[in-house]
Each structure stands twice: as structure tokens, then as C-alpha cells.
Amino acid sequence: MAQTIKPSNAWRFKGNELKYLREVLRSGLSGGPAGSMNARFEEAFTNKFGAKYAITTNSGTAALHQTLTAFGVAPGDEVITPPLTPFMCTSTILMTGATPVYADVDPETFLIDPKDIERKITSRTKAIIAVHTYGGVCDMEAIMDIAKKHNLYVLEDCAECFLGKDKKGRIAGTIGHAGSFSFQATKHMTTGDGGIILTNDEQLAERIRKFGNHGFINTKAGRRMVKAMKDVVQDPDYLRHNGLGYNYRFSEILAAVGLAQLERLDIFVENRIKMAQEYAKAMRGVQWLHPQKVAAGETNSYFTFAVRLGEKIDWREFRKKYMELGGDGIYAAWALAYREPASEIISQEGRLFPDIPDQGKYLKGYLRSPKCPAAENLQPKMLQFTTNQQTAAERKAQVTALKKTIAFFESRPELA
Ligand SMILES: Cc1ncc(COP(=O)(O)O)c(C=O)c1O
């Protein structure tokens, strides 16, 4: 019986991953002659992106939590975020005890709308999370102007945007006060799970690193630990913690994979852009498919190829037909953050878990009728096409499936 060969993801790990892993293990996790793998990876990342400090961490979510905390975000503060993005942008704000305030997205770029950010600012606003969703880059010029005017911090969430550039050619993640990245398995580069934060601000870098490293006194901006004399540390009187923190550290083993992945990041990004260009070409002139708008001069790094489906076609039917015709799948947009049951449980009942009363009572009532009509309109119609195909043949298979799907729906009387 003929077997369909499913493309494998193994091609993503055919660089120096094993070489660097061997170095780490042979050094007994203590850093070989070339030094700690985390330090090597952080340095390579700062060089690639052009920032002063990089701090590795064990997820994109940890990266958001660390950075918001380092901004000084605390109970009573508000942080502006879009609702059309994974829930972690909301949950990490809640973890600081602050309140998420939702700014709507632009209906064409699908990204946070600077005009709505400005409308949502109050005397309690402390920070803005600019999420570069699907690989598109937010209007950073407008966002930084607003932040300056109102004295706010800006965190760029680049989990879905590696080497994207704004219309001035600046790399996403290096424009705001800090930029966070995720290395979760679906991302442009991956270590299975993991993340990194970029900043040019030494004080922020030190706080970010310290919060992810137990609040250890000898954590500095550029390094996890400053080597203290063994005899100083191994003393019953030695005091270790001058701050509060979690263990959000990234292991040396993961840093080895990260360094190898970073060396091939350009290829990973180029592949995604090539796939996106082919989808765009196949959709040109189709009145009921509206791809994410890219501003002149901007580089979208296409985590996915995001498209708004016209009103007359059912989302589930489109996806089913595309897959029947050989498409490898379409991701749905996550439900708007303020629609998730977690938001309602926390806000209405002050619970963090459905079955423990009062644990989150300080957050009770934080959802004050959020209104984001553009996001509400877009979310159920959003098609996210995959872009991580390796070969020209795999890309062609997707485009062929897409063209057949378009032809199928075009022949329908309701579209005539
Ligand atoms: C925009 C965005 N922010 C944050 C995250 C969280 O990253 P992680 O899964 O590494 O915790 C993700 C994805 O997973 C994401 O897509």
C-alpha cells in the first residue's frame, strides 16, 4: 500500500546542535574552554539583533513576566495589551497583580492600534505590550511617541517575530525598552521551550536577570553570577538574596541548541517569507481573502501567513476543504483574552482556580467591559496558514491546495 510521507521537522536541527550539546556535556555542565553556553548564546544573540544585553530565560511567558516586573509593574497599575494574541500577554500582567487594559487592533494590519492605545491611557497606566503578532511589526514609531509623551515603558513581544523590521528598518525587539522572544517548538527558532529578552538598559537587564535567578545578590546585567570567592560564599554568614525572584533560568543544554539554531536563523526566516510570498501570489485578486497588511518598508517575518476570511464563507468549511485538497492545516486565532473563562473567573469571582475562593480577590472586577470591535470581528475569521515548509516541493503542495480551495469556493453561487 502506498504510504504518504509526512514532512518531518528534523531538518530544523541539522546544524551544530549535537556539536554544542557534546561540548556542554563533555564539560560536565561547567562550561568548556569557550565558556558558559548561556553566555555564548546571549552574546551571539546581542550581536545578531544589535542590542546591549540579552538575558536567556525558560519561556516566552517567563520573559514577559520578568520584564513587566523589572519595569516596576505592580498591583494598582494598568498595562495596555491587545486582546487578539495568546493569553500569556494577559496572564503575565495579572501575575504582577496589575490590570490588563485592552487596546483594539487595526483591522488591516491585525496589530495593536496606536490610536486606541492613546484612548486607553489613564493616570494608572505603566506600560504597553506591543505584540508583533503573526510576524508583522507594530507601528513602533507611533507607539514610542505615545510612550514618551505619557512616560510609559514599552515591551515588544517578539515571540512570533524574529528579525522582522519596522518601516524605519529597525529590528523588532530593539526599539522599545525591552523585547521578549520565545523558543517554543512552533517558533522561528526553537529549543523546545525557552526564551530571551533584549534591552539596552543596564538597570533593566540586571532586574530582569535577578528576577529570573532567585534574586541572587551577585546577579548582574551582563552575567548570571559574578564569581565570588569560594571562601566568601561558603561561609555560614554569607547572605545570598537581596531581591525576590523565580528560577526562570535557561539550562546550558538548551543554550547549546539555541546557539546552533541562531546560526541558521536567517534560513528559517527566509523560508517562512518565501512561503508567505507564494500564498500572497495565489490569493492576489481574490475578493474574500484579506492578508495581513504590511506597511511600506516594513519586513514581516511571517510566523504564519495571517488572512481574514470574507463574511460569506464558513471558517471551518474552508479549513476542512483546504486540508482535504492537500493543505497541511490552518491555525485558528486564539479566543480574545477577555473572553477566556480564566479572565471571567478572576474578574467576576476573584479566583485564580475555579475551586479555590478569594485567592485572587485583589483582581476582582478588573475587566471593565472591554470593547475591541475590530478584534472581535477578526478573531473568528482569522486563517493562519503555516509557513515552516522546508523545501520548494512542500511549498508548492501548499499553494496547489490553496489554489484548488479558492477555485472550489469561487464556483459557489453566493460569491458570484
Ligand atoms: C505572542 C506570544 N507571546 C508569548 C508567547 C508565550 O511564549 P512561550 O510559549 O514560550 O511561553 C507566545 C507563544 O507561545 C506568543 O505567541
The ligand as a MOL file (V3000), in Angstrom:
LIG
                    3D

  0  0  0     0  0            999 V3000
M  V30 BEGIN CTAB
M  V30 COUNTS 16 16 0 0 0
M  V30 BEGIN ATOM
M  V30 1 C 2.7520 36.4510 21.0900 0
M  V30 2 C 3.1810 35.4310 22.1020 0
M  V30 3 N 3.5830 35.8400 23.3100 0
M  V30 4 C 4.0010 34.9620 24.2350 0
M  V30 5 C 4.0390 33.6210 23.9890 0
M  V30 6 C 4.4830 32.7020 25.0730 0
M  V30 7 O 5.6790 32.0290 24.7790 0
M  V30 8 P 6.0180 30.6250 25.4580 0
M  V30 9 O 5.1300 29.5950 24.8680 0
M  V30 10 O 7.4620 30.3930 25.1130 0
M  V30 11 O 5.8430 30.7650 26.9190 0
M  V30 12 C 3.6200 33.1480 22.7240 0
M  V30 13 C 3.6060 31.7630 22.3010 0
M  V30 14 O 3.6920 30.7630 22.7250 0
M  V30 15 C 3.1950 34.0690 21.7590 0
M  V30 16 O 2.7870 33.6680 20.5470 0
M  V30 END ATOM
M  V30 BEGIN BOND
M  V30 1 1 1 2
M  V30 2 1 2 3
M  V30 3 2 2 15
M  V30 4 2 3 4
M  V30 5 1 4 5
M  V30 6 1 5 6
M  V30 7 2 5 12
M  V30 8 1 6 7
M  V30 9 1 7 8
M  V30 10 2 8 9
M  V30 11 1 8 10
M  V30 12 1 8 11
M  V30 13 1 12 13
M  V30 14 1 12 15
M  V30 15 2 13 14
M  V30 16 1 15 16
M  V30 END BOND
M  V30 END CTAB
M  END
